[in-house]
Amino acid sequence: MDALLVVHFLTRPFGDNHSLGTSISDCLELINERWVLEMRHELREGNKCMDRLANLAQDLALGVVLPHTPPISILSLLQVDACVKR
């Protein structure tokens, strides 16, 4: 699913009969639990680290994955993203 579409789902009201209603509600519950965050769409070119993580996620089974250390393939990208002015 496109990231811009996800931001749209999480920042605008949706109908009770929406096919992703349960997933959207679950995400909104997590978001509303005293997190401080900002929802916005970032172009792939502006966040290569997240783009790489999203690509890596395509090869994983469904579910939550909480790595204890960053995957080796994104270490250099973390440095690049840290230097990008936002």
VODREN-861621 format. One record per residue (C-alpha): residue number from 1; residue in one letter; x, y, z. Coordinates in Angstrom, 2 decimals, decimal comma. Example, Ala and Ser with C-alpha at 12.3 -4.5 7.8 and 13.67 -1.06 7.14 Angstrom:
# VODREN-861621
<k->1; r->A; xx->12,30; yy->-4,50; zz->7,80>
<k->2; r->S; xx->13,67; yy->-1,06; zz->7,14>
***
This chain:
# VODREN-861621
<k->1; r->M; xx->0,00; yy->0,00; zz->0,00>
<k->2; r->D; xx->1,31; yy->3,45; zz->-0,84>
<k->3; r->A; xx->2,54; yy->5,47; zz->2,16>
<k->4; r->L; xx->0,55; yy->8,53; zz->1,13>
<k->5; r->L; xx->-2,60; yy->6,42; zz->1,19>
<k->6; r->V; xx->-1,74; yy->5,23; zz->4,71>
<k->7; r->V; xx->-1,29; yy->8,83; zz->5,91>
<k->8; r->H; xx->-4,66; yy->9,64; zz->4,33>
<k->9; r->F; xx->-6,35; yy->6,74; zz->6,17>
<k->10; r->L; xx->-4,86; yy->7,73; zz->9,52>
<k->11; r->T; xx->-5,54; yy->11,46; zz->9,33>
<k->12; r->R; xx->-9,07; yy->11,57; zz->7,90>
<k->13; r->P; xx->-12,37; yy->10,09; zz->9,03>
<k->14; r->F; xx->-13,35; yy->6,79; zz->7,46>
<k->15; r->G; xx->-16,68; yy->5,01; zz->7,20>
<k->16; r->D; xx->-17,73; yy->2,23; zz->9,56>
<k->17; r->N; xx->-18,00; yy->-0,20; zz->6,63>
<k->18; r->H; xx->-14,54; yy->0,53; zz->5,23>
<k->19; r->S; xx->-12,74; yy->-2,68; zz->4,26>
<k->20; r->L; xx->-9,69; yy->-1,62; zz->6,30>
<k->21; r->G; xx->-11,74; yy->-0,21; zz->9,17>
<k->22; r->T; xx->-10,48; yy->-2,65; zz->11,80>
<k->23; r->S; xx->-6,83; yy->-2,16; zz->10,83>
<k->24; r->I; xx->-7,24; yy->1,63; zz->10,74>
<k->25; r->S; xx->-8,94; yy->1,59; zz->14,16>
<k->26; r->D; xx->-6,16; yy->-0,56; zz->15,61>
<k->27; r->C; xx->-3,52; yy->1,82; zz->14,29>
<k->28; r->L; xx->-5,38; yy->4,84; zz->15,64>
<k->29; r->E; xx->-5,64; yy->3,19; zz->19,07>
<k->30; r->L; xx->-1,87; yy->2,72; zz->19,16>
<k->31; r->I; xx->-1,29; yy->6,26; zz->17,95>
<k->32; r->N; xx->-3,55; yy->7,71; zz->20,65>
<k->33; r->E; xx->-1,69; yy->6,03; zz->23,53>
<k->34; r->R; xx->0,35; yy->9,04; zz->24,71>
<k->35; r->W; xx->2,67; yy->8,98; zz->21,72>
<k->36; r->V; xx->3,98; yy->12,28; zz->20,44>
<k->37; r->L; xx->4,11; yy->12,00; zz->16,67>
<k->38; r->E; xx->3,50; yy->13,74; zz->13,41>
<k->39; r->M; xx->1,84; yy->12,07; zz->10,43>
<k->40; r->R; xx->3,18; yy->13,17; zz->7,08>
<k->41; r->H; xx->4,17; yy->11,70; zz->3,76>
<k->42; r->E; xx->7,86; yy->11,73; zz->2,92>
<k->43; r->L; xx->9,08; yy->10,96; zz->-0,59>
<k->44; r->R; xx->11,31; yy->7,87; zz->-0,87>
<k->45; r->E; xx->14,15; yy->10,03; zz->-2,04>
<k->46; r->G; xx->13,94; yy->12,02; zz->1,21>
<k->47; r->N; xx->14,08; yy->9,01; zz->3,50>
<k->48; r->K; xx->16,13; yy->6,22; zz->1,99>
<k->49; r->C; xx->16,34; yy->4,42; zz->5,33>
<k->50; r->M; xx->12,56; yy->3,94; zz->5,60>
<k->51; r->D; xx->12,38; yy->3,01; zz->1,93>
<k->52; r->R; xx->14,96; yy->0,25; zz->2,50>
<k->53; r->L; xx->13,15; yy->-0,96; zz->5,66>
<k->54; r->A; xx->9,86; yy->-1,10; zz->3,74>
<k->55; r->N; xx->11,54; yy->-3,16; zz->1,02>
<k->56; r->L; xx->13,05; yy->-5,51; zz->3,62>
<k->57; r->A; xx->9,60; yy->-5,92; zz->5,20>
<k->58; r->Q; xx->8,24; yy->-7,32; zz->1,95>
<k->59; r->D; xx->10,24; yy->-10,49; zz->2,59>
<k->60; r->L; xx->8,99; yy->-11,02; zz->6,16>
<k->61; r->A; xx->6,02; yy->-12,98; zz->7,43>
<k->62; r->L; xx->3,03; yy->-10,98; zz->8,67>
<k->63; r->G; xx->3,27; yy->-9,68; zz->12,21>
<k->64; r->V; xx->5,32; yy->-7,27; zz->14,27>
<k->65; r->V; xx->9,11; yy->-7,38; zz->13,99>
<k->66; r->L; xx->11,16; yy->-5,47; zz->16,56>
<k->67; r->P; xx->14,84; yy->-5,73; zz->15,64>
<k->68; r->H; xx->17,30; yy->-5,07; zz->18,46>
<k->69; r->T; xx->19,82; yy->-3,55; zz->16,07>
<k->70; r->P; xx->19,41; yy->-1,97; zz->12,63>
<k->71; r->P; xx->19,85; yy->-4,31; zz->9,67>
<k->72; r->I; xx->23,40; yy->-3,98; zz->8,31>
<k->73; r->S; xx->22,06; yy->-2,88; zz->4,92>
<k->74; r->I; xx->20,65; yy->0,36; zz->6,36>
<k->75; r->L; xx->23,58; yy->1,56; zz->8,51>
<k->76; r->S; xx->25,00; yy->3,84; zz->5,82>
<k->77; r->L; xx->21,49; yy->5,04; zz->4,97>
<k->78; r->L; xx->20,93; yy->6,07; zz->8,61>
<k->79; r->Q; xx->23,92; yy->8,38; zz->8,33>
<k->80; r->V; xx->22,64; yy->9,86; zz->5,06>
<k->81; r->D; xx->19,12; yy->10,41; zz->6,43>
<k->82; r->A; xx->20,53; yy->12,02; zz->9,59>
<k->83; r->C; xx->22,24; yy->14,66; zz->7,45>
<k->84; r->V; xx->19,19; yy->15,54; zz->5,30>
<k->85; r->K; xx->17,64; yy->18,92; zz->6,17>
<k->86; r->R; xx->13,92; yy->18,71; zz->6,79>
***
